[in-house]
Amino acid sequence: MDALYLLIPIAVVVMIVVVVAFIYTVKSGQYDDLEGPAHRILMDDDDPRIPGHKEKQDKKISGSD
């Protein structure tokens, strides 16, 4: 029974730390785009439909800046 007097406050403190950490990650935008990075892996970098991609290739071909 004496152990409960120690374990319950420790559990409450740990729970508060976890809740504060979760709120911080939500406010910082950690969970905003969960699927974007997974889809970005599948995209082809040579796709001419990517905006600005043709200009980058033209600079490389012409000798750059």
N, C-alpha and C positions, 0 to 999 in steps of 0.2 A: 504494500500500500504506500510506503514511503517513496517508492520509485515513481509512482504516478505524480507526486508533487513536483518531481523534477522533469519527467518526460512530457507532461502536458504543456508547460510553458515553452519547452524547447520545440515541441511540435507546432505551437502557435507562432513562434518566431520564424521557424522555417517556412510555414505557410505564408506568412506576411511577406517574406523575402521573395518567394516564388510569385506571388500575386503582383508585387511591385515590378519584378523583372518582366513578367508577362505584359503588364500595362505599358512599360517602357518600350518593349519590342513592337507592340501594336502601334503606339504613337509615333515611333520612328519609321514606320512603313515597312517593317520586315516581312509582313504577310500580304502586301498589296498585290503582287503579281507572282502567283505560284506556278503558273503554266508557261509564262513567257520564256524563261531560260530553257525549258524542255523543248519548246517549239523552235527556238533559235538554233539549237544543235542541228535540227533537220533541214534548215534553210540552206540553199546553195549560194555560196558567195559569188559565183559567176553569173548569177541571174541578172539580166539586163533590166528587169523591172524594178530593181532596188533603186530608189531615188538617190541621185548623186553618184551612183556607181560608175556610170559612163564617163563622167568628168574625171574621176580618179584614174581610170584606165587611160584616158587621153593624155593626162599629165605624165603618166609613166612612159607612154610611147613617145611623146614629144621631147622628153629629156628633163622633165620636171620643172619646178617653180620657175 
